[in-house]
Amino acid sequence: MEIRPVDMQLFVNKSADVNKINDQSQQNMESQQLLSEEFAKTTERENQSTVNSQKSEDRNIADDGSGGGNKSGSRRNRKRKSVEEEEKVKKKLGGSIFDVSI
């Protein structure tokens, strides 16, 4: 098969286009890889910060539930403790207690 001059001109033009396309695809792959690495680093940092915050929360919460709570939580705890104390006294005395405050 013979290659004519016109065919040769087309081959040269097409090879330049192919090179451009290859360069663009290479750049796209590199940028995609950089983005994925950055995303992986960001995700790892977020996971570490979540783990660290959970650890600090665990330290603030005691076994009895009191620790780092808000005022309404502490009020509930006081109320619950006073009710428990009244029940203990009732069991000891065998009667009921009237609390009158003026």
Residue pairs with C-beta under 8 A, 6 or more apart in sequence:
3 11
60 67
60 68
61 67
61 68
65 77
66 73
66 74
66 77
69 77
86 97
89 97
90 96
90 97
